[in-house]
Amino acid sequence: MSKKPSKSLAQELDRYITPFRHDGSGKFHLKDHKTDERGDLDKEKALAILDSNKKRMIEFQEKLYAQDRWSLLIVFQAMDAGGKDSAIKAIFEGINPQGCEVHAFKAPSSKELDHDFLWRHVIALPERGRIGIFNRSHYEECLVTRVHPEILAKEKLPPRLVTKHIWRERFEDISAFERYLCRNGTVVLKFFLNVSREEQRKRFLERLEDPAKQWKFSMDDIKERALWPRYQAVYQDIVRHTATPHAPWYVVPADHKWFARVVIGSVINAALEELDLRFPRADKGSLEEFEQVRQALVKEENGGKKRR
């Protein structure tokens, strides 16, 4: 009797990946995506999957680093209190810090404003063999800057370049940038943590009531919350214009943090599996040299025993 072929990791985790993936084909409406989705899971089952995903990712990351051919860029975008920080902490726990780096992009500095809007993100890209995580990203330049036009005025662009087409042009530039990265061996994974306004309210209250979390809260968060409809409309526009087959968006239900982490970890592991990562094999000449070194070390040990 022939054995059934074993499922790939991507097939095994597909129900936590495909429903949330948008690659630019078909229409996209943010309102069609539930924020409180939990699939067929409860929290206990989700934590078991999260643990398995972490173990797999540790193995993949070691091979990624050793092979030194591919790199992985992971982009996180969300409304305030969307769960980006905690997701990064939970999903990448145990990953070798030598091969993984997080960049949190705040308001641009005066030096950064003297460059094009992608410059500070380009210099933070992961090297081959490494994982780079953008906690907020180049998409802020089509998000916050669009919601707050006064920020755009600080970017020192020649006035004649600031036209009604600037956002479409930035979408084009970003898509070209991500296509370029993919063609040069960087896998781009983009996650929008889709949290509801009600869940954000609850998380803000938790921050205000917990002394250990109060440092995370800012009055600016409340000001931005008042602009919720505008931000949602801009996020929808971003996904519509920058989701591509080579750099799709994953619209992650984020009201339940444990389910969001299952989706994110599953996407990352499936993407790493596709790279067919392997430890480099030594060539024949190196193996012969290794054998000579091995024999010399064994001889050294035996010589030491005789002297004792």
Disulfide bonds with the S-S distance in Angstrom:
none
